[in-house]
Amino acid sequence: MSHTIYRCDACGNRTRFDVYESKRVRVFQHFTLGGDMTIEEEEVLDRAVERVVCRWCGSSTAVVAASPEASA
């Protein structure tokens, strides 16, 4: 799964963001006889990013997807 790199044009942040997203997943849940559950497999079937907020300045309108070369 590839990751999107973000940059905040308001303050220059490239490392700290709150990403709000909706996901539809298939998970394999393993339950013990005692009732404890662990997820052994997870497959993301659909993912939609709703909003990205800069942790430094709080802007959501100035956050853009950056190219990997721009974040180096």
Secondary structure as UniProt FT lines:
FT   STRAND          5..8
FT   TURN            9..11
FT   STRAND          17..31
FT   TURN            33..34
FT   STRAND          37..54
FT   TURN            55..57
FT   STRAND          63..66
FT   HELIX           68..71
//
